Amino acid sequence: MAAATSEFARISATSAAPPGSKGNVPLGTVLLEEVAFRGVLMGLINRHRGAVG
C-alpha cells in the first residue's frame, strides 16, 4: 500500500499548477465537460440496453 501512496504523491507533485497560478478552471469548460460526459454515458447505457420506444 505504501508504494501506491508514494506513486500518487509523485504524480500529484508533478502535475501541480505552476507557481503563482491559482489553478482556476473556467465555468464554461466545466459545464461543457459535464454535459459531454453525461451524454456519452447515456449513449453507452442506451446502446447496452437497446433501442427503447
Secondary structure, DSSP 8 states (H G I E B T S, - for coil): -HHHHHHHHHHHHHT---TT------HHHHHHHHHHHHHHHHHHHHHHH----
